[in-house]
């Protein structure tokens, strides 16, 4: 475990505030009251001891060792009297994973402010802890929770970056000398092609939605499988059939009377798509400490002892 933390990013500032809050006698009293409700917590003398234990289990081969404790924390969040304290415990436990996720998103989407990214990541952690999907998990709860909040945070970042790009293009439209005509014309032609295919029944609404989700919104094939497609392989097979059909239509000069240059001339394989997306929402193997920094209850910089409730960080 690292004993020093010289990072001053928003996530680490939240970690410092949580550590200060948990170092007080008030926090110890609250933790004892929580342990009286959930006996699995009785093995720990303080909330920081509990989080340290979770991080130690995270480095072990069995990532399910902390699931019983995590279940207790999630139940505590669902109850109003213990909601705030449970949220603080959960956030401190997942601070390293949140830190890594925010770093990845900042590198991939540099236009997004770090403060917004960290706030959204925290919000997604708390929302994931309340989801029915997580509540149904028995084994692998740690991995399921971290996968869920990473996926939702990346989706938010993709949408926010797309909005920022659209706003930037609107600004550039007012300055024609800065506009990349080739790129804009290609985008408009492709969108026009797909919309006409839909209107003429060549491309169904379901197929159009599948194309958009997979190639534009970075959904993984395994996320799209369900009652319509029973496996990720079936999703890839369907996508390839759709693309082949669109290429045949674009290659016919009398078909839809559109410019065939808007349609890709080579298939986009699942491997290529995954490499282009950067593997954004894969959780890795370490639910808590999957980060270049570790949880550090002994910070190198002196921190004031403040008796405060830090649950507002998720607002």
N, C-alpha and C positions, 0 to 999 in steps of 0.2 A: 504494500500500500504506500502510495506517495505521501510524504509528510509535508510537502510544500506545494503551494499553488500560487503562482505569480500571474495567472490570467485574470484580467479585469473585464471580461465580456459580461453581457447581461445575465447569462446563465450562472456564471460563477458568483456574481453579486447576489443572486437569489440564494445560491448555496450558502454563502457567508451569512446572510440574514437568517436562514433556517438554522444554521449551526448556532448562532447567537441565541436564537429563541429557545432551542432545545437545551442550552447550557444553563438555563435558569431553574430555580427550585419549583416555580410554577409549572414548567414543562414536565418535570419529574413527577409532580403530583398528578397532572393530567394523564401521564403515561401509566401510573399505578392504577388510576381509576379505569383506564381502558383495559389494562391487564386483568382487572377483576371481572370484566365482561367476557374477555377472550383469553382463556387460560394458557393458550399457546404462547402468549407474550410474557408469561410469568418468569420465563427463564432469563430475562434481560433486566438489568438494573436501570437502564435509561433508554430513551429513543435512539441515541447515537450508538449505543451498544447493539441495538437491534439492526440498525442499518449496516454497521460494520460486519455483523454476522451474515447478512444477506449478500454483501459483496464478497465475503470469503466463500460462501456457497457457490456464488456465481463463477468463481475460478475453478471449482471442482467439476468433475466429469458429469455429475448428476445435477442438471439445472432445476430439477423439480424439488430439490430439498427445501427450498424456501416457499413453496407453493402454499402450504398450510398457513404460514405467516401472512403471505400476501392476500390470501382469502380473508383473513381476519381484518386486515387493513381495508380491503375493498368493502367488506360489510360495515366497517366503522364509518366509511364515507357515505354510505347509504342511509345512515341514521343521523338525524339532525343534531342531537346533543354531541356527537363525536365527529361530525362531518369535517369541521375545520382542522382538527388535530390529525385526523386520518389523511386529509389532503396533504398536509405538511410532511407526514411520514412518507407517503407515496412519492412526493416530488423529490425529497432528499435521497431516497433510495434510487431513483431513476435519473438523478442529476448527470452522472457520467454519460448515460445513453442519450439524454437530451442534448448535452454538450456536443457530442459527436454528430448528432443529427443536424443541429444548427450550423455546425462547421461545414458539413456536406452541402447543405442547402445554400449557404452563403457563397461557396465556391461555384456552385452550379448556376445560381441566380444572383449575380452580384448587384443587380438593380434593387433587390429587396433589402430594406433596412434591417440590421441585426436585431434591433429591439422588437420589430414586428415579428421576425422569425421566432425569436425565443418566446414571446408572449403566445404565439399561436401553438408552438410545440407544447408549452405547459398546458394550454387549454385542451389540446388533443389528448394529452396523457389523462387528464381528469375526465374528459368525455369518454375515453376508452374504458376507464375503470367503471363507468356507470352503464356500459352497453350490455344488452342482453346476451350478445355473443360471448363476451368475457365471463359473464355470470354463469354461463353453461359449461365453462371449461373446468375440467378436473385435472388431468395431467397437462404438463407443458404450459401452465398458466403464465409463467414469466415470459416465455417466447411469444405466446399468443398476444399478450398485452403490448409488448414492445413492437411487434409486427403491426398491430392495429394502429398504434399512435404514429408510427413512422409513415405508414401508408397514407393516413389522413393528412398528416402535415405536408407530405410531398404533394398530394393532390391540391392542397391549398396553395402551395408555392407555385405550382404549374399554372393555376388559374390566375394568381396575382401577377406572375411574370407575363402572362399573355395579355392581361389588361394593360400593364405598363408598356408593352410593345405596341399595342394598338394605339395607345395615347401618343406614343412617340411617332408612329407613322402618321397620325392625324396632324401632328405638328409639322412633320416633314412635307406633308401635302401642301401646306401653305408656302413652302419654299421649293418650287419645282426643281431647282438646280441640285437639290440634295436627294431627290427621290431616285431609287433604283428602279427604273421603268421595267426592266426585264423581270425582276422578282415580283413586282406588283402584278404585272400582266399575267405572269404564270399562275399566281395565287388566284386571281380572279377567274382565269380560264378554267382552272381545275375545279373551283367551286361551282362555276356555271355548268361544267360538264356533269358533275355529280347531281346537281339539282335537276337538270333536264332528264338525266337517267331515272331519277325518282319520279318525276312527273309523268314519264312515259311508261312506267311500270317495269323498266329494265333493272332498276335497283330498288329493292324493297326498303321500307323504313328500318326494319330490323338489321339488314345488311349495312345500310348507311350508318346506323348507330354503332354497329360493331367496328366499322372502319375508323370512325372518329375516336371511339374509346381506345382502340389499340394503337393507332398510328399518331393520333394528335394529343390524347390525354394521358398517354403512358400507362394505361392499365395493362397488367400482366394477363397472359392467357388464363392462368389459373384463377384469376379473379372473375373472369368472364364466363367461366364454366358454370353450368346450372342445369335447369330443366331442359333448356334448348340445346345446349352442348354439354355432353356428359364428362368431357375431359379437356385438358389444355390442348392435347393433340387434335381433338375434334375442332377446337377453335382455330388453330393454325390451318387445318385442312380447309375449313370454310373460308377463311381469309384468302387463301391462295386461289380458291375457285372464284371468289368475287373479283380479285385482281385480274385473273386470266380473262374473265368475261368482259371486264371493262377495257382491257387491252385490245380484245378482238373488235369491240365496238368502235374504239378510237382509230383502229387501223382501217376501218371501212370508210372510204371518203363520203359515202352517202348516208352513213349512220349518224343521225342526230345533227348532221351538218356542223360539227364542232372541230376545233383544233386538236388534233391528236397529240400535240406536244405537251399538253397538260398532264397526260397520264404517264406514270413511270414505265420505262421500257424494260426494266428488269425486276424480278420479284424481290420483295423485301422479306428475307428469311427471318425466322424467330431469333436466330443467333445474332443477325445484324441488328435487328431492332433492340435487342437487349443490350448490345454494346453501345448503341447510340444513346440509350436512355441512361447509361452509367450505372445500372443496377441500383437505382435510387432507393427502392423501398425494401430491399432485402435486409432483414434484421441482423444478419451476422450470427455469431454463435454466443455472444455474451449479452444477456438481457440488460444487466445493470451497468457493468463497467466496460462496455464496448466503446472505448474512447482512448485517445492519446493521453488523457489525463485521468487520474483516478480520484475516488472520493478521498478527501483529505480533512479529517476532523481536526488536525493540528495545522492550521494555516500558518504560513511564514510571516504574514503581516499581522500586527496586533488588531484585534477586532473588539469593539466595545460590547459590553454585555447589555443588551436592550431587551426589556420585557415587552414584547410586542407581538401582535398577531399578524402573520405574514400571508394569510390566506388571500389577501386582496391581489396577489400577484397573478392570479388566474383570471382576473376580471378583464 
